[in-house]
């Protein structure tokens, strides 16, 4: 059941990230500067994601979100990444 819930949250996060990418690409979101000035908009974006996910938008239009998980006795980070051309990939990274 836990895996099913995790997959549902991943699908939800991926869908939200696609919407965020589109909104940024079309100019509906302010341009990111890569500074603390972006924090308020990123906090609002985080509120739209499933619990535990954190988003980021790079000034070049790349969007990504991450969520830490405990799997196989290791901490890992699940990452949903959409490059500025709109190509989406989901991968995991070890957290050391």
C-alpha positions in Angstrom: 0.0 0.0 0.0 2.9 2.4 0.8 4.3 1.9 -2.7 0.9 2.7 -4.3 0.6 5.9 -2.2 4.1 6.9 -3.1 3.4 6.3 -6.8 0.2 8.4 -6.6 2.1 11.2 -4.9 4.8 11.0 -7.5 2.3 11.2 -10.3 0.6 14.1 -8.6 3.9 15.9 -8.1 4.9 15.3 -11.8 1.6 16.8 -13.0 2.0 19.8 -10.8 5.5 20.3 -12.0 4.4 20.1 -15.6 1.8 22.9 -14.9 4.5 25.0 -13.2 6.8 24.5 -16.1 4.1 25.6 -18.6 3.2 28.6 -16.4 6.8 29.7 -16.2 7.5 29.1 -19.9 4.4 31.2 -20.9 5.3 34.1 -18.6 2.5 33.6 -16.0 5.1 33.4 -13.2 7.7 36.1 -12.6 11.2 35.4 -13.9 13.4 33.7 -11.3 16.6 35.4 -10.2 18.2 32.6 -8.3 18.2 34.8 -5.2 16.3 35.0 -1.9 13.9 37.3 -3.8 12.4 34.1 -5.3 11.6 32.5 -1.9 8.0 33.8 -1.6 6.9 32.4 -5.0 8.7 29.1 -4.4 6.9 28.8 -1.1 3.6 29.3 -2.9 4.6 26.6 -5.4 5.6 24.2 -2.6 2.1 24.6 -1.2 0.6 23.1 -4.4 2.8 20.0 -4.3 2.0 16.8 -2.3 3.3 17.0 1.3 7.0 16.6 1.6 7.9 17.8 -1.9 10.0 21.0 -2.5 10.2 22.8 -5.8 12.7 25.0 -7.5 12.7 27.0 -10.7 16.0 27.8 -12.3 16.3 31.2 -14.1 16.8 29.3 -17.5 13.3 27.7 -17.1 14.3 24.3 -15.7 11.9 23.2 -13.0 12.5 20.5 -10.5 11.0 19.1 -7.3 12.4 16.7 -4.8 11.1 14.4 -2.0 13.3 12.5 0.4 12.4 8.8 1.0 13.7 5.9 3.1 14.1 2.8 0.9 16.2 -0.3 1.3 17.9 1.1 4.5 19.1 4.2 2.7 17.9 7.8 2.4 17.2 8.8 -1.2 15.9 11.8 -3.0 13.2 11.4 -5.7 13.6 14.1 -8.2 11.1 15.2 -10.9 13.1 17.3 -13.4 11.7 19.2 -16.4 14.3 21.0 -18.6 13.6 24.3 -20.3 12.5 22.4 -23.5 9.8 20.6 -21.5 11.4 17.1 -21.4 10.5 15.5 -18.1 12.4 12.8 -16.2 12.1 11.3 -12.8 15.1 9.8 -11.0 16.5 9.0 -7.6 19.7 10.1 -5.9 21.3 8.8 -2.8 21.5 11.2 0.2 24.8 10.6 1.9 
